[in-house]
Amino acid sequence: MIVSKSSRWSRPRCAKLLAATLLGGALPAVAQADMLDTLQLHGFLSQALVITDRNDFFGPSSSGGGSLKYTEIGANASIRPHQDVLIAAQVLSRRAGGDGSDARPVLDYGVVDYQMVSNQQRTLGLQLGRFKNPFGFHNQTRDVAFTRPSILLPQSIYFDRTRSLGLSGDGVSFYLDERLPTGNLRFQVGAGKIQAGDDLRRTLRLDGIPGSLDPDTSAIAQIRYEHDGGRIIAALSRADANASFNSAMPGLSDGDFYFRPWVLSLQYNEERWSLTTEYARRNSGLENFNNPAFNFDVTGESWYLQYTRRFHDNWQWLVRYDSLVSNRDDRSGTAYEASGAGPAHSQFADDYTLGLQWNLNPQVMLAAEYHHVDGSGWLPLQDNPDPSETSRRWNMLLFQLSLRF
C-alpha cells in the first residue's frame, strides 16, 4: 500500500534523526527539514484462529483447538525527496500454515514513484522497483486486514495457495489518473518479473522434480473507473504471467508455465451497503516438456457475489457466494478423476460465507466469519499434501484480531 502525501500519524523522532544522518551530507538543512516532514511510518499486525471440521487450512485447523498459524505483520515507510518523487517500501512477514518457513520478512513492495504530470485534471507517473499488481479490487492491499471486507478474500479470485504469482512484479509500472466531470478514470500497466514462489511450484506439482522455477518477463494492465464519487466502480484487469522450469531431472527437458487471466470487477455503493461482484476467466498451463504427461492447457472460471452492510458506524456484516471451476470443460471434475489425477472435488469449490467485523477504534478491529464449502479446489497443498484424503464438503470458522498504527 503506497501512502498519500499527508498523514495524521506521528513520525517517530528516531526515524527523523536516522534520515537526517543518512542525508546530511547530500542536502541543505532546509531541504532536509522539508523532506523529513513528508516521512511516514505505518505498521499492522493480524492474528487469526482457524477451525475446520474436515480438511486443513493454514495449519492443522481440523485437529485440537484449531490453528493459530495465520499471522500477518507488516511495516511500511515513505518519504518525498521532491514534490514529484515518492520513495515507498513495505516489509511483510506472513505465516499461513506450513512449517513457518514462509514467515521470514520479505520486501512486499519497494518503488520510486515519479509523477511527470500532476494537476487538477490528470496525474501521469511511473513506478520503478517492486510494484503491487493492479489485479481486481483488492490485490494491491490484500495483506492489510483493514482494507479487506472479510478475513479471507474470495479464494476463487484471490488465491492464497498461489498468492506469490499475482502479488507483485519487479520492473516498471506506468499509471494515468484522469479526472472527468462524471468521475475518475485510472489506467495502469506494468512489465517485469513475477514472483514464482514455492506455492506456485507445489500447485503445478513440480516440487518433487529436481530443478528450478524461474520468473520470466510478464505484463499486467488494469483500467478502472469510479463514477459519482465512488458510488459505482468498474475495473477490467488483464495479466500475462510467465515462468520457466529449468529441469535437473535426467531425461526431462525444460518447460514453460503461463497464466493469462481476465478479471471484470463491479461494485455499487450506498451509504450503508455495498454490492460487489467479480468474474475471472483464467487460461493457464505448462508446455514444451518432452514428456507430454507434464504439459497441460486449461481454462478456469471464477466469480463471486457479495453483499456488505454497515451499521452502528463501526460494525459491518457480509454474505457472499464464491464459485471456482478449475476447468470449464470439466466442471464437475469427473474426467479429471477418471484420468487418475485426483478426486473430482479438487477441481471446484462453492463457498457460502457469512462475516462480521467490529472496529473498536481506528487502530483495532475484531472479525469473525463462517464458510460452508463444497469442493476443495482452493485448499492449500502444503496443508493437504494428499488430495485423495481431503473431503468434498467441509466447514470453517475464523476469528481475527487486527492492529495498525
PLY file of the C-alpha trace (Angstrom):
ply
format ascii 1.0
element vertex 405
property float x
property float y
property float z
element edge 404
property int vertex1
property int vertex2
end_header
0.00 0.00 0.00
1.57 3.27 -1.13
0.61 6.05 1.22
-0.54 9.56 0.36
1.28 12.88 0.63
-0.20 13.77 4.01
-0.85 11.72 7.13
-2.37 12.09 10.55
0.07 9.54 12.03
3.05 10.70 14.17
6.59 10.40 12.88
9.00 8.93 15.40
11.92 11.20 16.25
14.42 8.37 15.79
13.36 7.92 12.16
13.92 11.63 11.52
17.34 11.50 13.12
18.29 8.45 11.07
17.17 10.06 7.82
18.97 13.28 8.70
22.17 11.34 9.41
21.98 9.44 6.11
21.18 12.52 4.03
23.07 15.15 5.99
25.91 15.45 3.53
23.68 15.37 0.47
21.07 18.05 1.10
20.95 21.57 2.56
19.48 21.83 6.05
16.24 23.47 4.84
15.71 20.77 2.21
16.36 18.06 4.81
13.74 19.53 7.15
11.16 19.81 4.37
11.76 16.23 3.29
11.60 14.85 6.82
8.16 16.46 7.19
6.95 14.06 4.48
8.25 10.96 6.27
5.51 8.46 7.09
5.74 5.19 9.02
2.94 2.67 9.40
2.57 -0.88 10.61
-0.01 -3.61 11.11
-0.45 -6.95 12.82
-3.15 -9.59 12.37
-3.55 -12.89 14.19
-6.24 -15.41 13.31
-7.62 -18.65 14.71
-8.79 -21.11 12.02
-11.07 -24.05 12.90
-12.29 -26.63 10.36
-14.27 -29.83 10.78
-12.56 -31.52 7.81
-9.50 -30.67 5.71
-6.79 -28.30 6.92
-6.47 -24.62 6.12
-3.45 -22.56 7.23
-2.15 -25.23 9.57
-3.69 -28.19 11.48
-7.09 -26.49 11.70
-9.10 -29.73 11.83
-7.41 -31.08 14.96
-7.26 -29.91 18.55
-8.50 -26.39 19.08
-7.73 -25.22 15.55
-4.73 -23.47 14.04
-3.04 -20.22 15.01
-0.71 -20.38 12.01
-2.21 -17.42 10.20
-0.26 -14.29 11.11
0.46 -11.11 9.14
2.97 -8.48 10.29
3.99 -5.54 8.14
5.76 -2.20 8.32
5.95 0.44 5.61
7.61 3.79 5.13
7.55 6.57 2.56
9.32 9.86 2.02
9.28 12.59 -0.64
12.76 13.89 -1.54
11.00 16.03 -4.18
7.38 17.10 -4.64
7.13 14.84 -7.72
9.05 11.86 -6.30
7.86 9.36 -3.68
10.04 6.57 -2.29
7.97 3.88 -0.56
8.55 0.35 0.69
6.90 -2.30 2.83
8.36 -5.33 4.59
5.96 -8.20 5.28
6.14 -11.30 7.43
3.29 -13.69 6.72
2.74 -17.15 8.14
-0.07 -19.15 6.56
0.22 -22.75 7.68
3.06 -24.99 6.58
6.26 -25.22 8.62
6.52 -21.47 9.16
9.45 -21.02 6.76
7.39 -18.56 4.73
7.17 -16.23 7.75
10.59 -14.72 7.15
10.34 -10.98 6.38
10.37 -10.15 2.67
10.10 -7.00 0.61
6.41 -6.74 -0.24
6.89 -3.65 -2.39
9.60 -1.06 -2.88
9.23 1.66 -5.51
10.45 5.02 -6.66
7.32 6.79 -7.87
7.87 9.73 -10.22
4.94 11.91 -11.31
5.72 13.54 -14.66
2.38 15.37 -14.76
0.28 16.32 -11.76
-2.52 18.88 -11.95
-6.24 19.17 -11.27
-7.15 17.30 -14.46
-4.69 14.41 -14.57
-1.76 12.63 -12.99
0.79 10.73 -15.08
3.57 8.80 -13.44
5.74 5.72 -13.30
6.98 3.36 -10.60
10.34 1.61 -10.68
11.12 -1.35 -8.45
8.83 -3.96 -6.92
5.26 -2.79 -7.50
1.97 -4.31 -6.38
-0.02 -5.73 -9.28
-3.29 -3.92 -10.13
-5.45 -7.04 -10.19
-9.14 -6.89 -9.26
-10.33 -4.67 -6.42
-8.17 -5.96 -3.56
-4.83 -7.31 -4.75
-2.75 -4.18 -4.09
-3.73 -4.02 -0.40
-4.69 -7.65 0.23
-2.31 -8.18 3.19
-3.72 -5.31 5.28
-6.75 -6.67 7.16
-8.35 -3.21 7.49
-8.66 -2.97 3.69
-10.37 -6.36 3.28
-14.14 -6.86 3.53
-13.55 -10.23 5.22
-10.79 -12.23 6.89
-10.35 -14.25 3.70
-10.79 -12.64 0.33
-12.82 -14.63 -2.21
-10.49 -17.54 -2.90
-11.76 -18.07 -6.43
-10.21 -14.73 -7.48
-7.52 -14.01 -4.87
-5.80 -17.39 -4.49
-3.93 -17.77 -1.22
-2.41 -21.08 -2.24
-0.64 -19.41 -5.21
-0.57 -15.83 -3.92
3.05 -15.19 -4.96
2.05 -15.44 -8.64
-0.23 -12.41 -8.64
1.12 -10.37 -5.75
3.81 -8.13 -7.26
6.31 -7.68 -10.06
9.89 -6.41 -10.34
10.10 -3.90 -13.16
8.32 -0.72 -14.24
4.70 0.39 -13.99
3.04 3.38 -15.67
-0.21 4.94 -14.44
-2.59 7.66 -15.59
-5.35 9.23 -13.48
-7.82 11.29 -15.46
-10.37 13.36 -13.52
-13.54 13.65 -15.59
-16.69 15.69 -14.89
-18.56 12.47 -14.02
-15.84 10.56 -12.17
-12.24 9.35 -12.16
-10.56 7.12 -14.73
-7.34 5.26 -13.88
-5.17 3.23 -16.22
-2.13 1.28 -15.09
0.20 -1.05 -17.00
3.30 -2.81 -15.74
6.02 -5.12 -17.05
8.66 -7.11 -15.21
9.35 -10.42 -13.50
6.69 -12.20 -11.44
7.25 -13.76 -8.02
7.34 -17.52 -8.70
7.37 -18.87 -5.15
7.29 -22.36 -3.69
3.49 -22.18 -3.51
3.26 -21.99 -7.32
5.68 -24.88 -7.75
3.63 -27.05 -5.35
0.40 -26.26 -7.17
1.97 -27.22 -10.51
3.20 -30.48 -8.93
6.79 -29.61 -9.79
8.01 -29.55 -6.19
9.16 -33.18 -6.40
11.08 -32.66 -9.65
14.74 -31.56 -9.45
15.15 -28.15 -11.00
14.13 -24.51 -10.53
11.08 -22.45 -11.46
12.35 -19.04 -12.56
10.22 -15.98 -13.43
10.14 -14.67 -16.99
9.08 -11.29 -18.33
5.38 -10.72 -17.68
2.86 -7.93 -18.06
-0.29 -6.70 -16.32
-2.77 -3.91 -17.01
-5.94 -2.51 -15.46
-8.43 0.16 -16.38
-10.68 1.39 -13.55
-13.50 3.92 -13.49
-15.13 5.45 -10.39
-18.42 7.22 -11.06
-20.14 9.79 -8.87
-17.60 9.84 -6.05
-17.25 6.06 -5.99
-20.94 5.16 -5.98
-20.25 2.92 -8.99
-16.83 1.34 -9.55
-15.85 -0.81 -12.52
-12.48 -2.33 -13.44
-11.04 -4.65 -16.06
-7.73 -6.42 -15.34
-5.57 -8.48 -17.69
-2.31 -10.31 -16.98
0.21 -12.41 -18.90
2.45 -14.12 -16.34
5.27 -16.45 -17.36
7.93 -18.63 -15.77
10.43 -21.23 -16.94
11.17 -24.57 -15.29
14.83 -25.48 -15.67
14.89 -29.23 -15.24
17.69 -31.07 -13.46
15.98 -34.43 -13.90
17.71 -36.79 -16.36
15.55 -37.34 -19.42
13.18 -34.45 -18.72
13.57 -31.28 -20.77
12.95 -27.72 -19.61
9.41 -26.39 -19.80
7.39 -23.19 -19.54
4.48 -22.00 -17.41
1.92 -19.39 -18.43
-1.05 -17.75 -16.70
-3.36 -15.41 -18.64
-6.40 -14.24 -16.70
-9.09 -11.63 -17.36
-10.92 -10.13 -14.36
-14.04 -7.97 -14.56
-14.90 -6.13 -11.31
-18.09 -4.21 -10.47
-19.25 -2.51 -7.28
-22.24 -0.39 -6.28
-22.03 1.62 -3.04
-24.64 3.33 -0.89
-24.13 4.95 2.50
-24.93 1.78 4.45
-24.40 -1.07 1.99
-22.34 -2.27 -0.96
-22.88 -4.89 -3.63
-19.74 -6.33 -5.24
-19.10 -8.92 -7.92
-16.00 -10.04 -9.79
-15.67 -12.53 -12.63
-12.45 -14.13 -13.87
-11.54 -16.36 -16.78
-8.10 -17.93 -16.35
-6.08 -19.69 -19.02
-3.02 -21.47 -17.65
-0.75 -24.37 -18.42
2.64 -25.98 -18.82
4.23 -26.50 -22.22
7.41 -27.55 -24.05
8.26 -30.52 -21.81
9.41 -33.54 -23.81
7.25 -35.71 -21.54
3.64 -34.94 -22.53
2.43 -36.02 -19.08
3.71 -32.69 -17.74
2.05 -30.50 -20.36
-1.49 -29.18 -19.96
-3.69 -26.29 -21.01
-6.87 -25.44 -19.09
-9.25 -22.50 -18.86
-10.83 -21.98 -15.46
-13.68 -19.75 -14.36
-14.33 -17.88 -11.12
-16.88 -15.45 -9.78
-18.43 -14.19 -6.58
-21.33 -12.03 -5.45
-21.07 -10.20 -2.12
-23.42 -8.00 -0.11
-21.93 -5.88 2.68
-23.99 -3.99 5.27
-22.61 -1.30 7.60
-24.42 -0.50 10.86
-23.84 1.33 14.17
-20.99 3.28 12.49
-18.26 0.76 13.34
-19.91 -2.61 12.58
-20.18 -4.45 9.28
-21.55 -7.81 8.15
-21.46 -9.56 4.80
-22.85 -12.53 2.94
-21.06 -13.96 -0.10
-21.30 -16.76 -2.62
-17.97 -17.67 -4.23
-17.55 -20.16 -7.09
-14.41 -21.71 -8.58
-14.10 -24.10 -11.53
-10.59 -25.20 -12.48
-11.54 -26.42 -15.96
-14.57 -25.10 -17.85
-14.56 -28.25 -19.98
-14.75 -30.48 -16.90
-16.76 -28.51 -14.35
-17.57 -31.46 -12.11
-14.01 -32.85 -12.23
-15.33 -36.23 -13.45
-12.85 -36.55 -16.31
-10.02 -35.40 -14.03
-10.81 -38.16 -11.54
-11.23 -40.77 -14.30
-7.71 -39.96 -15.52
-6.31 -40.89 -12.11
-5.03 -37.38 -11.43
-7.01 -36.90 -8.20
-10.50 -36.59 -6.72
-13.17 -34.78 -8.72
-13.89 -32.34 -5.87
-10.33 -30.94 -6.11
-11.38 -29.24 -9.36
-14.10 -26.97 -7.98
-15.23 -25.11 -4.86
-18.51 -23.38 -3.95
-18.13 -21.27 -0.82
-21.00 -19.75 1.19
-19.64 -17.12 3.59
-21.06 -15.09 6.48
-18.79 -12.46 8.05
-18.80 -9.84 10.80
-16.34 -7.01 11.56
-16.17 -4.65 14.53
-13.83 -1.64 14.54
-13.32 -0.88 18.21
-11.40 2.22 17.13
-9.35 3.22 14.06
-6.45 1.05 15.26
-8.18 -2.14 16.44
-10.53 -4.50 14.60
-12.13 -7.82 15.52
-13.59 -10.10 12.86
-15.28 -13.48 12.60
-16.62 -15.47 9.69
-18.11 -18.82 8.74
-17.57 -20.75 5.50
-19.52 -23.73 4.19
-17.58 -25.14 1.25
-18.49 -27.74 -1.35
-15.24 -28.74 -3.05
-11.53 -28.49 -2.28
-10.36 -26.54 -5.32
-8.54 -23.84 -3.33
-7.25 -25.81 -0.35
-3.54 -25.08 0.30
-1.47 -28.07 -0.84
1.12 -27.52 1.88
-1.57 -28.28 4.47
-3.19 -31.08 2.44
-0.36 -32.84 0.57
-2.53 -35.83 -0.41
-5.70 -34.61 -2.20
-7.21 -38.09 -2.04
-7.51 -37.71 1.74
-9.50 -34.47 1.57
-13.27 -34.20 2.00
-15.63 -32.67 -0.52
-17.90 -30.86 1.96
-16.40 -29.01 4.91
-16.93 -26.06 7.23
-14.59 -23.40 8.56
-14.69 -20.79 11.34
-12.20 -17.93 11.52
-11.58 -15.32 14.22
-9.10 -12.48 13.79
-7.63 -9.61 15.80
-6.03 -6.83 13.74
-3.99 -3.83 14.88
-2.45 -0.92 12.99
-0.51 2.25 13.72
0 1
1 2
2 3
3 4
4 5
5 6
6 7
7 8
8 9
9 10
10 11
11 12
12 13
13 14
14 15
15 16
16 17
17 18
18 19
19 20
20 21
21 22
22 23
23 24
24 25
25 26
26 27
27 28
28 29
29 30
30 31
31 32
32 33
33 34
34 35
35 36
36 37
37 38
38 39
39 40
40 41
41 42
42 43
43 44
44 45
45 46
46 47
47 48
48 49
49 50
50 51
51 52
52 53
53 54
54 55
55 56
56 57
57 58
58 59
59 60
60 61
61 62
62 63
63 64
64 65
65 66
66 67
67 68
68 69
69 70
70 71
71 72
72 73
73 74
74 75
75 76
76 77
77 78
78 79
79 80
80 81
81 82
82 83
83 84
84 85
85 86
86 87
87 88
88 89
89 90
90 91
91 92
92 93
93 94
94 95
95 96
96 97
97 98
98 99
99 100
100 101
101 102
102 103
103 104
104 105
105 106
106 107
107 108
108 109
109 110
110 111
111 112
112 113
113 114
114 115
115 116
116 117
117 118
118 119
119 120
120 121
121 122
122 123
123 124
124 125
125 126
126 127
127 128
128 129
129 130
130 131
131 132
132 133
133 134
134 135
135 136
136 137
137 138
138 139
139 140
140 141
141 142
142 143
143 144
144 145
145 146
146 147
147 148
148 149
149 150
150 151
151 152
152 153
153 154
154 155
155 156
156 157
157 158
158 159
159 160
160 161
161 162
162 163
163 164
164 165
165 166
166 167
167 168
168 169
169 170
170 171
171 172
172 173
173 174
174 175
175 176
176 177
177 178
178 179
179 180
180 181
181 182
182 183
183 184
184 185
185 186
186 187
187 188
188 189
189 190
190 191
191 192
192 193
193 194
194 195
195 196
196 197
197 198
198 199
199 200
200 201
201 202
202 203
203 204
204 205
205 206
206 207
207 208
208 209
209 210
210 211
211 212
212 213
213 214
214 215
215 216
216 217
217 218
218 219
219 220
220 221
221 222
222 223
223 224
224 225
225 226
226 227
227 228
228 229
229 230
230 231
231 232
232 233
233 234
234 235
235 236
236 237
237 238
238 239
239 240
240 241
241 242
242 243
243 244
244 245
245 246
246 247
247 248
248 249
249 250
250 251
251 252
252 253
253 254
254 255
255 256
256 257
257 258
258 259
259 260
260 261
261 262
262 263
263 264
264 265
265 266
266 267
267 268
268 269
269 270
270 271
271 272
272 273
273 274
274 275
275 276
276 277
277 278
278 279
279 280
280 281
281 282
282 283
283 284
284 285
285 286
286 287
287 288
288 289
289 290
290 291
291 292
292 293
293 294
294 295
295 296
296 297
297 298
298 299
299 300
300 301
301 302
302 303
303 304
304 305
305 306
306 307
307 308
308 309
309 310
310 311
311 312
312 313
313 314
314 315
315 316
316 317
317 318
318 319
319 320
320 321
321 322
322 323
323 324
324 325
325 326
326 327
327 328
328 329
329 330
330 331
331 332
332 333
333 334
334 335
335 336
336 337
337 338
338 339
339 340
340 341
341 342
342 343
343 344
344 345
345 346
346 347
347 348
348 349
349 350
350 351
351 352
352 353
353 354
354 355
355 356
356 357
357 358
358 359
359 360
360 361
361 362
362 363
363 364
364 365
365 366
366 367
367 368
368 369
369 370
370 371
371 372
372 373
373 374
374 375
375 376
376 377
377 378
378 379
379 380
380 381
381 382
382 383
383 384
384 385
385 386
386 387
387 388
388 389
389 390
390 391
391 392
392 393
393 394
394 395
395 396
396 397
397 398
398 399
399 400
400 401
401 402
402 403
403 404
